[in-house]
Amino acid sequence: MAFDNSPFRYGAQAPSQAGTQVAFDQGLRTFMLGVYNNMVVGLGISGLVALGLNMAATTATASGRLALTPFGQTLYNSPLKWVLMFAPLAFILVFSMRMDRMSASSARTMFFAFAAVMGASMSTLLLVFTGASVVRVFFITSATFGALSLYGYTTKRSLSGMGSFLMMGLIGIIIASIVNIFLASSALQFAVSVLGVLIFAGLTAYDTQKLKEMYLSSGFDGEAAAKMSVNGALTLYLDFINMFQFLLSLLGDRR
């Protein structure tokens, strides 16, 4: 898949402006391809950072079990672990506030930096779940995400009515997750994970259709379309990552 985000490729306008439906459809396909390209690169960065940190932070004992290296002790068993945990949240807040003032290239660089920070935070998953189950759930998530995003792109049915319902559900699982930090209830965690998978499955289809409709209605110029491509990649990246983590909680094999 070619990674081409040049402003020229994003410059297609609405049919009345570009002259032909074919040119406009090509512009839409190029726009969505840019979204998926950015997202896939972001996921690749997250995976490489998570794997690299895990390899540096762990070592195998004589019995075959994992143990933390001195670097791992510093990273996961010191106050630094809170920085690792909350850094993605702080990063995404700053990113969201500054997005409008960034150029497309700066926004793309910022997105990839966020993906690296998220990968560092997710490296803890490899301490909790076996590598084989992480890989298995990743492919399950990829297939599910692909099918749902394709549905959102191709369906003629409007999914706009799902938006407010899904956002209410998202707020609900965030509150429930915070409460469960103190309760440590396995039953509540299971319920949150199931609802989380369903909510982010719905959001994947909804967000894909929303991105398509935004392009159809706005007639972006090159720079605006390139920046919207990064913003769309961030949205779908977060849908994928959250679905993956909830599925891993349900299907992953713990060490």
Residue pairs with C-beta under 8 A, 6 or more apart in sequence:
1 33
1 36
1 37
1 40
2 33
2 37
3 37
3 41
4 30
4 33
4 34
4 37
5 34
5 37
5 38
5 104
5 108
5 226
5 229
6 222
6 226
7 104
7 222
7 223
7 225
7 226
8 222
9 30
9 34
10 27
10 30
10 31
10 34
10 220
10 221
10 222
10 225
10 226
10 229
11 27
11 221
11 222
11 225
12 18
12 23
12 24
12 26
12 27
12 28
12 30
12 31
13 24
13 27
13 219
14 24
14 216
14 219
15 21
15 23
15 24
17 219
18 24
18 27
27 215
28 212
28 215
28 216
31 215
31 220
31 225
31 228
31 229
32 153
32 211
32 212
32 215
34 225
34 226
34 229
34 233
35 211
35 229
35 232
35 233
35 236
36 233
36 236
37 233
38 108
38 111
38 229
38 230
38 232
38 233
39 233
39 236
39 237
39 240
41 112
41 115
42 111
42 112
42 114
42 115
42 233
42 234
42 237
43 115
43 237
43 240
43 241
45 112
45 115
45 116
45 119
46 115
46 116
46 118
46 119
46 122
46 241
47 119
48 119
49 115
49 116
49 119
49 120
49 123
50 119
50 120
50 122
50 123
50 125
50 126
51 123
51 126
53 75
53 119
53 120
53 123
54 123
54 126
54 127
56 69
56 71
56 72
57 68
57 69
57 71
57 72
57 75
57 76
57 123
58 66
58 67
58 68
58 69
58 72
58 126
58 127
59 66
59 67
59 68
59 69
60 66
60 67
61 67
65 255
66 127
66 255
68 76
68 77
74 80
75 81
75 84
76 84
76 124
76 127
84 120
84 121
84 123
84 124
85 121
87 117
87 120
87 121
88 114
88 117
88 118
88 121
91 113
91 114
91 117
91 118
92 114
95 110
95 111
95 114
95 234
98 110
99 107
99 227
99 231
102 110
102 227
103 223
103 227
104 223
104 226
104 227
104 229
104 230
107 227
107 230
107 231
108 226
108 230
111 230
111 233
111 234
111 237
114 234
115 237
118 241
122 241
122 245
125 134
125 245
125 248
126 134
127 255
128 252
128 254
128 255
129 248
129 252
129 253
129 254
129 255
130 252
130 253
130 254
130 255
132 253
133 248
133 251
133 252
133 253
134 248
134 252
136 251
137 244
137 247
137 248
137 251
137 252
138 244
140 247
140 251
141 240
141 243
141 244
141 247
144 201
144 243
144 247
145 204
145 239
145 240
145 243
148 201
148 204
148 205
148 208
149 204
149 205
149 208
149 236
151 205
151 208
152 159
152 204
152 205
152 206
152 207
152 208
152 209
152 212
153 208
153 209
153 212
155 205
155 209
158 209
159 205
159 206
159 209
159 210
160 206
160 210
162 202
162 205
162 206
163 206
163 210
166 199
166 202
166 203
166 206
169 195
169 198
169 199
170 199
170 203
172 195
173 192
173 195
173 196
173 199
176 188
176 191
176 192
177 192
179 188
180 188
180 189
180 192
189 249
190 250
192 246
193 246
193 247
193 249
193 250
194 246
194 250
196 242
196 243
196 245
196 246
197 243
197 246
197 247
197 250
200 239
200 242
200 243
200 246
201 243
203 239
204 236
204 239
204 240
204 243
207 232
207 235
207 236
207 239
208 236
211 228
211 232
211 235
211 236
214 228
215 225
215 228
218 224
220 228
